Amino acid sequence: VEGYGGGGHVFDWSLIPESWVKENAHRVVLSGGLNTHNVGEGIAHLQPCAVDVSSGIEIAKGQKSPELMQVFIQAVRDADASIESA
């Protein structure tokens, strides 16, 4: 991808077979197009060991929003809690 950061494109997580997810859960870093609205779904699908976000919490190119960062962190925590309670 040319330029700063990623392209903000989200991979179709449903294309990854469930058997692969079971074998590789907690060995994946989820990144690419993540934001406050989709990070929970990504965590639910892949159960990653970490997530990486950049433009998904920006209010302008290169300018992170503390508010969006907090919402993103809470979405991650909520998704983790859902997995742990399942």
RASUL-V955436 format. One record per backbone hydrogen bond with DSSP energy under -1.0 kcal/mol. NH is the residue of the N-H (numbers start at 1). CO is the residue of the C=O. If there is no record, write none. Layout:
nh:co
NH:CO
NH:CO
This chain:
nh:co
13:11
15:12
16:13
21:17
22:18
23:19
24:20
25:21
26:47
27:24
30:50
39:35
42:38
43:39
44:40
45:41
46:42
47:43
49:28
50:28
52:30
57:54
58:55
59:63
60:63
63:60
65:57
69:65
70:66
71:67
72:68
73:69
74:70
75:71
76:72
77:73
78:74
79:75
80:76
81:77
82:78
83:79
84:80
85:81
